[in-house]
């Protein structure tokens, strides 16, 4: 069974920084795309950044957020700088992964971590 565990959320002042981590445990053979999503109250979940063959960012975070990955650790990170109140949301990681060679691809989600940007 594969589980994604996120950490690094919290309360930060506008202009501050946070780094989120997402680590997968369990029987993983390969991970293709690692991504971060967020969902603010009353809004739909939206893609923030993804890292498959290349990095992709939502327009609202480009230049402020950086996604990275460590394949050896089955981990993804999201460095968030110059945070704004509108970045307040629950952040989720998502991995597209195989549990065995030539096996099917599955989508796994983390449980979410709260990020609050407020003075």
LOZAPA-570511 format. One line per field, with one value per atom (N, C-alpha, C): x, y, z; chain; residue in three letters. Coordinates in nm, 4 decimals, always signed. Atoms other than C-alpha are relative to their C-alpha. Example, Ala and Ser with C-alpha at 12.3 -4.5 7.8 and 13.67 -1.06 7.14 Angstrom:
2
u	(+0.0890_+1.2300_+0.0900_-0.0820_+1.3670_-0.0770)
v	(-0.1190_-0.4500_+0.1200_-0.1190_-0.1060_+0.1090)
w	(+0.0000_+0.7800_+0.0000_-0.0060_+0.7140_+0.0730)
mol	(A_A_A_A_A_A)
type	(ALA_ALA_ALA_SER_SER_SER)
! end
This chain:
119
u	(+0.0849_+0.0000_+0.0884_-0.0789_+0.1344_-0.0681_+0.0512_+0.0934_+0.0911_-0.0746_+0.1976_-0.0188_+0.0050_+0.2836_+0.0606_-0.0436_+0.3097_+0.0397_-0.0396_+0.4743_+0.0483_-0.0572_+0.5928_-0.0989_+0.0967_+0.2693_+0.0032_+0.0054_+0.1929_-0.0483_+0.0385_+0.1267_+0.1238_-0.1127_+0.3519_-0.0535_+0.0388_+0.3413_+0.0149_-0.0185_+0.2992_+0.1452_-0.1391_+0.6320_+0.0924_-0.0822_+0.7556_+0.0126_-0.0260_+0.8597_-0.0355_+0.0218_+0.7671_+0.0487_-0.0355_+0.8905_-0.0824_+0.0802_+0.6500_+0.0762_-0.0597_+0.7632_-0.1091_+0.0923_+0.5830_+0.0843_-0.0782_+0.7315_-0.0935_+0.0801_+0.5863_+0.0625_-0.0451_+0.6096_-0.0806_+0.0681_+0.5177_+0.0743_-0.0623_+0.5869_-0.0131_-0.0010_+0.6773_+0.1104_-0.0999_+0.8525_+0.0489_-0.0376_+0.8451_-0.1048_+0.0891_+0.6971_+0.0239_-0.0173_+0.6321_-0.0152_+0.0225_+0.4756_-0.0265_+0.0279_+0.4874_-0.0599_+0.0687_+0.2546_-0.0498_+0.0614_+0.1244_-0.1275_+0.1273_-0.2355_-0.0332_+0.0497_-0.4147_-0.1494_+0.1435_-0.7700_-0.0292_+0.0407_-0.8909_-0.1483_+0.1414_-1.2260_-0.0930_+0.0974_-1.5141_+0.0478_-0.0550_-1.2911_+0.0361_-0.0393_-1.2025_+0.1502_-0.1414_-0.8755_+0.0685_-0.0708_-0.6198_+0.1437_-0.1395_-0.2836_+0.0903_-0.0975_+0.0029_+0.1280_-0.1243_+0.3076_+0.0097_-0.0213_+0.4058_+0.1405_-0.1361_+0.7315_-0.0047_-0.0103_+0.7255_+0.1318_-0.1235_+0.9741_+0.0560_-0.0425_+0.9887_-0.0901_+0.0785_+0.8598_-0.1087_+0.1094_+0.5249_-0.0629_+0.0539_+0.3676_-0.1277_+0.1148_+0.0368_+0.0517_-0.0433_+0.0625_+0.0092_+0.0069_-0.0241_+0.1209_-0.1131_+0.2869_+0.1340_-0.1262_+0.5431_+0.0921_-0.0982_+0.8585_+0.0084_+0.0000_+0.7700_+0.0151_-0.0039_+0.7329_+0.0942_-0.0870_+0.9779_-0.0288_+0.0207_+0.8991_+0.1294_-0.1162_+1.1726_-0.0355_+0.0261_+1.1970_+0.1301_-0.1121_+1.4288_-0.0479_+0.0509_+1.3647_+0.0497_-0.0549_+1.5889_-0.0799_+0.0777_+1.3717_-0.1501_+0.1431_+1.0382_-0.0654_+0.0436_+0.9929_-0.0141_+0.0180_+0.8674_-0.0002_-0.0079_+0.9184_-0.0611_+0.0502_+0.7571_+0.0546_-0.0528_+0.9600_-0.0874_+0.0925_+0.7226_+0.0595_-0.0549_+0.8659_-0.0983_+0.0840_+0.7068_-0.1479_+0.1371_+0.3892_-0.0978_+0.1070_+0.0646_-0.1215_+0.1210_-0.2643_-0.0818_+0.0780_-0.4234_+0.0614_-0.0586_-0.1856_-0.0539_+0.0571_-0.3747_-0.0901_+0.0744_-0.5106_+0.0530_-0.0543_-0.4736_+0.0752_-0.0855_-0.1886_+0.0102_-0.0017_-0.1943_+0.1078_-0.0897_+0.0716_-0.0689_+0.0561_-0.0136_+0.1119_-0.0994_+0.2051_-0.0710_+0.0400_+0.1448_+0.1073_-0.1025_+0.3164_-0.0399_+0.0158_+0.3648_+0.0488_-0.0450_+0.3966_+0.0822_-0.0824_+0.5677_+0.0328_-0.0402_+0.7464_-0.1111_+0.1031_+0.5056_-0.1402_+0.1303_+0.2224_-0.0786_+0.0801_-0.0604_+0.0469_-0.0301_-0.0196_-0.1195_+0.1019_-0.2101_+0.0273_-0.0119_-0.2777_-0.0131_+0.0009_-0.1944_+0.0005_+0.0110_-0.2824_+0.0479_-0.0301_-0.1453_-0.1235_+0.1145_-0.3690_-0.0248_+0.0143_-0.3113_+0.0688_-0.0616_-0.1258_-0.0439_+0.0545_-0.2617_+0.1120_-0.0885_-0.0768_-0.0860_+0.0735_-0.2017_+0.0965_-0.0825_-0.0545_-0.0792_+0.0745_-0.1621_+0.0919_-0.0753_-0.0242_-0.0704)
v	(-0.1185_+0.0000_+0.1234_-0.1222_+0.3398_+0.1123_-0.1167_+0.6433_+0.1183_-0.1248_+1.0032_+0.0793_-0.0766_+1.2003_+0.1365_-0.1372_+1.5769_+0.0636_-0.0764_+1.8150_+0.1372_-0.1307_+2.1737_+0.1147_-0.1087_+2.3688_+0.0773_-0.0795_+2.6363_+0.1396_-0.1408_+3.0012_+0.0836_-0.0851_+3.2583_+0.1388_-0.1367_+3.6337_+0.0247_-0.0354_+3.7879_+0.0363_-0.0203_+3.7932_-0.1088_+0.1056_+3.4917_-0.1212_+0.1213_+3.1472_-0.1250_+0.1337_+2.7855_-0.1014_+0.1104_+2.4578_-0.1222_+0.1199_+2.1681_-0.1225_+0.1274_+1.8079_-0.1041_+0.1117_+1.4991_-0.1239_+0.1222_+1.1537_-0.1187_+0.1194_+0.8327_-0.1204_+0.1248_+0.5076_-0.1156_+0.1170_+0.1553_-0.0529_+0.0684_-0.0517_+0.0829_-0.0836_+0.1944_-0.0458_+0.0365_+0.0914_+0.1234_-0.1181_+0.4189_+0.1090_-0.1151_+0.7677_+0.0851_-0.0864_+0.9693_+0.1450_-0.1398_+1.3011_+0.0168_-0.0444_+1.4616_+0.1392_-0.1284_+1.7551_+0.0477_-0.0639_+1.9986_+0.0694_-0.0675_+2.1172_+0.0768_-0.0676_+2.3503_+0.0240_-0.0272_+2.4126_+0.0975_-0.1020_+2.7273_-0.0192_+0.0156_+2.7414_+0.0559_-0.0446_+2.7617_-0.0025_+0.0023_+2.7047_-0.1423_+0.1303_+2.4110_-0.0218_+0.0335_+2.2290_+0.0387_-0.0465_+2.3762_-0.0472_+0.0391_+2.2709_+0.1185_-0.1038_+2.4720_-0.0201_+0.0299_+2.3000_-0.1494_+0.1422_+1.9721_-0.0202_+0.0342_+1.7954_-0.1406_+0.1262_+1.5253_+0.0018_-0.0192_+1.5671_+0.1389_-0.1378_+1.9378_+0.0601_-0.0685_+2.1842_+0.0848_-0.0852_+2.3549_+0.0681_-0.0790_+2.6262_+0.0709_-0.0879_+2.8028_+0.1434_-0.1386_+3.1645_+0.0759_-0.0738_+3.2816_-0.0235_+0.0310_+3.1200_+0.0023_+0.0048_+3.1300_+0.1126_-0.0966_+3.3020_+0.0099_-0.0034_+3.2603_-0.1396_+0.1383_+2.8824_-0.0825_+0.0912_+2.6109_-0.1433_+0.1416_+2.2412_-0.0755_+0.0852_+1.9829_-0.1425_+0.1393_+1.6072_-0.0725_+0.0868_+1.3450_-0.1417_+0.1315_+1.0184_-0.1102_+0.1026_+0.8202_-0.0098_-0.0026_+0.9241_-0.0051_-0.0049_+0.9144_+0.1224_-0.1217_+1.2728_+0.1163_-0.1252_+1.6022_+0.1138_-0.1169_+1.9485_+0.1195_-0.1249_+2.2870_+0.1139_-0.1176_+2.5904_+0.1183_-0.1105_+2.8834_+0.1272_-0.1285_+3.2347_+0.1125_-0.1184_+3.5789_-0.0347_+0.0468_+3.4288_+0.1150_-0.0994_+3.6220_-0.0582_+0.0533_+3.5952_-0.0899_+0.0816_+3.4527_-0.1375_+0.1338_+3.1566_-0.0910_+0.0783_+3.0424_-0.1098_+0.1153_+2.6943_-0.1261_+0.1314_+2.3272_-0.0479_+0.0444_+2.1951_-0.1522_+0.1457_+1.8403_-0.0377_+0.0540_+1.6387_-0.1166_+0.1087_+1.3924_-0.0638_+0.0751_+1.1219_-0.0946_+0.1046_+0.9119_-0.1084_+0.0993_+0.5849_-0.1412_+0.1436_+0.2197_-0.0723_+0.0806_-0.0442_-0.1206_+0.1089_-0.2960_+0.0311_-0.0189_-0.3103_-0.0450_+0.0274_-0.3003_-0.0024_-0.0044_-0.2523_+0.1241_-0.1188_-0.0010_+0.1207_-0.1239_+0.3598_+0.0346_-0.0421_+0.4778_+0.1442_-0.1350_+0.8222_-0.0062_-0.0028_+0.8778_+0.1441_-0.1340_+1.1802_-0.0016_-0.0207_+1.3105_+0.0461_-0.0340_+1.4021_+0.1506_-0.1446_+1.7753_+0.0629_-0.0774_+2.0333_+0.1449_-0.1365_+2.3751_+0.1026_-0.1161_+2.6862_+0.1241_-0.1223_+3.0131_+0.1173_-0.1196_+3.3467_+0.1178_-0.1059_+3.6201_+0.0759_-0.0808_+3.9047_+0.0034)
w	(+0.0000_+0.0000_+0.0000_+0.0121_-0.0977_+0.0763_-0.0712_+0.1256_-0.0260_+0.0129_+0.0737_+0.1288_-0.1245_+0.3848_-0.0245_+0.0205_+0.3671_+0.1325_-0.1172_+0.6073_-0.0451_+0.0286_+0.6308_-0.0024_-0.0004_+0.6397_+0.1298_-0.1216_+0.8943_-0.0265_+0.0071_+0.9603_-0.0296_+0.0379_+0.7953_-0.0353_+0.0339_+0.7482_-0.1499_+0.1415_+0.4037_-0.0289_+0.0373_+0.2241_+0.0507_-0.0565_+0.4167_-0.0906_+0.0778_+0.3016_+0.0796_-0.0562_+0.3645_-0.1015_+0.0902_+0.2236_+0.0375_-0.0200_+0.1870_-0.0493_+0.0399_+0.1672_-0.0143_+0.0197_+0.0425_-0.0261_+0.0122_+0.0901_-0.0146_+0.0233_-0.0451_+0.0687_-0.0604_+0.1464_-0.0579_+0.0546_+0.0463_-0.1201_+0.1114_-0.2584_-0.1275_+0.1199_-0.5324_-0.0925_+0.0989_-0.8494_-0.0754_+0.0780_-1.0410_+0.0183_-0.0063_-1.0176_-0.1244_+0.1167_-1.3307_+0.0423_-0.0345_-1.2394_+0.1494_-0.1368_-0.8963_-0.0116_+0.0122_-0.8439_+0.1353_-0.1162_-0.5856_-0.0445_+0.0207_-0.5734_+0.1276_-0.1194_-0.3373_-0.0129_-0.0028_-0.2319_+0.1127_-0.0962_-0.0620_+0.0316_-0.0369_+0.1223_-0.1074_+0.0987_-0.1222_-0.1437_+0.1357_-0.4231_-0.0401_+0.0494_-0.6429_+0.0200_-0.0098_-0.6074_-0.1309_+0.1188_-0.8465_+0.0005_+0.0159_-0.9811_+0.0285_-0.0325_-0.8359_-0.0811_+0.0711_-0.9854_-0.0235_+0.0279_-1.1432_-0.0537_+0.0444_-1.2256_-0.0591_+0.0699_-1.4903_-0.0746_+0.0737_-1.7684_+0.0198_-0.0236_-1.6853_+0.1068_-0.1018_-1.4329_-0.0649_+0.0452_-1.4808_+0.1207_-0.1095_-1.2696_-0.0412_+0.0210_-1.2352_-0.0122_+0.0196_-1.3453_+0.1320_-0.1264_-0.9951_+0.0904_-0.0890_-0.8410_-0.0736_+0.0761_-1.1214_+0.0436_-0.0468_-1.0063_+0.1514_-0.1477_-0.6380_+0.0593_-0.0498_-0.5958_-0.0876_+0.0740_-0.6957_+0.0435_-0.0276_-0.7212_-0.0280_+0.0222_-0.6886_+0.0416_-0.0337_-0.6528_+0.0267_-0.0294_-0.5131_-0.0253_+0.0391_-0.6916_+0.0927_-0.0891_-0.4589_+0.1292_-0.1248_-0.1650_-0.0254_+0.0351_-0.3517_+0.0634_-0.0676_-0.2405_-0.0969_+0.0730_-0.3780_+0.1005_-0.0867_-0.2375_-0.0721_+0.0560_-0.2866_+0.0859_-0.0669_-0.1897_-0.0368_+0.0225_-0.1492_+0.0602_-0.0425_-0.1312_-0.0305_+0.0223_-0.1217_+0.0123_-0.0178_+0.0144_+0.0191_-0.0042_-0.0142_+0.0718_-0.0649_+0.1750_-0.0920_+0.0937_-0.1387_-0.0244_+0.0067_-0.1161_+0.1106_-0.1086_+0.1931_-0.0554_+0.0510_+0.1260_+0.0668_-0.0318_+0.2004_-0.1234_+0.1106_-0.0132_+0.0002_+0.0172_-0.1485_-0.1010_+0.1009_-0.3247_-0.0707_+0.0818_-0.5996_-0.0800_+0.0777_-0.7502_-0.0957_+0.0936_-1.0604_+0.0077_-0.0331_-0.9735_-0.0409_+0.0204_-1.0546_+0.1241_-0.1127_-0.7861_-0.0453_+0.0540_-1.0161_-0.1446_+0.1383_-1.3474_-0.0954_+0.0995_-1.6439_+0.0604_-0.0635_-1.3980_-0.0392_+0.0312_-1.4248_+0.0801_-0.0716_-1.3222_+0.0876_-0.0951_-1.0188_+0.0425_-0.0530_-0.8763_+0.1518_-0.1466_-0.5105_+0.0477_-0.0579_-0.2989_+0.1446_-0.1400_+0.0254_+0.0752_-0.0842_+0.3168_+0.0065_-0.0016_+0.2790_+0.1190_-0.1074_+0.4831_-0.0135_+0.0019_+0.5789_-0.0079_+0.0091_+0.4705_+0.0183_-0.0285_+0.6167_-0.0052_+0.0138_+0.5132_+0.0552_-0.0683_+0.7487_+0.0941_-0.0960_+0.9541_+0.1349)
mol	(A_A_A_A_A_A_A_A_A_A_A_A_A_A_A_A_A_A_A_A_A_A_A_A_A_A_A_A_A_A_A_A_A_A_A_A_A_A_A_A_A_A_A_A_A_A_A_A_A_A_A_A_A_A_A_A_A_A_A_A_A_A_A_A_A_A_A_A_A_A_A_A_A_A_A_A_A_A_A_A_A_A_A_A_A_A_A_A_A_A_A_A_A_A_A_A_A_A_A_A_A_A_A_A_A_A_A_A_A_A_A_A_A_A_A_A_A_A_A_A_A_A_A_A_A_A_A_A_A_A_A_A_A_A_A_A_A_A_A_A_A_A_A_A_A_A_A_A_A_A_A_A_A_A_A_A_A_A_A_A_A_A_A_A_A_A_A_A_A_A_A_A_A_A_A_A_A_A_A_A_A_A_A_A_A_A_A_A_A_A_A_A_A_A_A_A_A_A_A_A_A_A_A_A_A_A_A_A_A_A_A_A_A_A_A_A_A_A_A_A_A_A_A_A_A_A_A_A_A_A_A_A_A_A_A_A_A_A_A_A_A_A_A_A_A_A_A_A_A_A_A_A_A_A_A_A_A_A_A_A_A_A_A_A_A_A_A_A_A_A_A_A_A_A_A_A_A_A_A_A_A_A_A_A_A_A_A_A_A_A_A_A_A_A_A_A_A_A_A_A_A_A_A_A_A_A_A_A_A_A_A_A_A_A_A_A_A_A_A_A_A_A_A_A_A_A_A_A_A_A_A_A_A_A_A_A_A_A_A_A_A_A_A_A_A_A_A_A_A_A_A_A_A_A_A_A_A)
type	(UNK_UNK_UNK_UNK_UNK_UNK_UNK_UNK_UNK_UNK_UNK_UNK_UNK_UNK_UNK_UNK_UNK_UNK_UNK_UNK_UNK_UNK_UNK_UNK_UNK_UNK_UNK_UNK_UNK_UNK_UNK_UNK_UNK_UNK_UNK_UNK_UNK_UNK_UNK_UNK_UNK_UNK_UNK_UNK_UNK_UNK_UNK_UNK_UNK_UNK_UNK_UNK_UNK_UNK_UNK_UNK_UNK_UNK_UNK_UNK_UNK_UNK_UNK_UNK_UNK_UNK_UNK_UNK_UNK_UNK_UNK_UNK_UNK_UNK_UNK_UNK_UNK_UNK_UNK_UNK_UNK_UNK_UNK_UNK_UNK_UNK_UNK_UNK_UNK_UNK_UNK_UNK_UNK_UNK_UNK_UNK_UNK_UNK_UNK_UNK_UNK_UNK_UNK_UNK_UNK_UNK_UNK_UNK_UNK_UNK_UNK_UNK_UNK_UNK_UNK_UNK_UNK_UNK_UNK_UNK_UNK_UNK_UNK_UNK_UNK_UNK_UNK_UNK_UNK_UNK_UNK_UNK_UNK_UNK_UNK_UNK_UNK_UNK_UNK_UNK_UNK_UNK_UNK_UNK_UNK_UNK_UNK_UNK_UNK_UNK_UNK_UNK_UNK_UNK_UNK_UNK_UNK_UNK_UNK_UNK_UNK_UNK_UNK_UNK_UNK_UNK_UNK_UNK_UNK_UNK_UNK_UNK_UNK_UNK_UNK_UNK_UNK_UNK_UNK_UNK_UNK_UNK_UNK_UNK_UNK_UNK_UNK_UNK_UNK_UNK_UNK_UNK_UNK_UNK_UNK_UNK_UNK_UNK_UNK_UNK_UNK_UNK_UNK_UNK_UNK_UNK_UNK_UNK_UNK_UNK_UNK_UNK_UNK_UNK_UNK_UNK_UNK_UNK_UNK_UNK_UNK_UNK_UNK_UNK_UNK_UNK_UNK_UNK_UNK_UNK_UNK_UNK_UNK_UNK_UNK_UNK_UNK_UNK_UNK_UNK_UNK_UNK_UNK_UNK_UNK_UNK_UNK_UNK_UNK_UNK_UNK_UNK_UNK_UNK_UNK_UNK_UNK_UNK_UNK_UNK_UNK_UNK_UNK_UNK_UNK_UNK_UNK_UNK_UNK_UNK_UNK_UNK_UNK_UNK_UNK_UNK_UNK_UNK_UNK_UNK_UNK_UNK_UNK_UNK_UNK_UNK_UNK_UNK_UNK_UNK_UNK_UNK_UNK_UNK_UNK_UNK_UNK_UNK_UNK_UNK_UNK_UNK_UNK_UNK_UNK_UNK_UNK_UNK_UNK_UNK_UNK_UNK_UNK_UNK_UNK_UNK_UNK_UNK_UNK_UNK_UNK_UNK_UNK_UNK_UNK_UNK_UNK_UNK_UNK_UNK_UNK_UNK_UNK_UNK_UNK_UNK_UNK_UNK_UNK_UNK_UNK_UNK_UNK_UNK_UNK_UNK_UNK_UNK_UNK_UNK_UNK_UNK_UNK_UNK_UNK_UNK_UNK)
! end
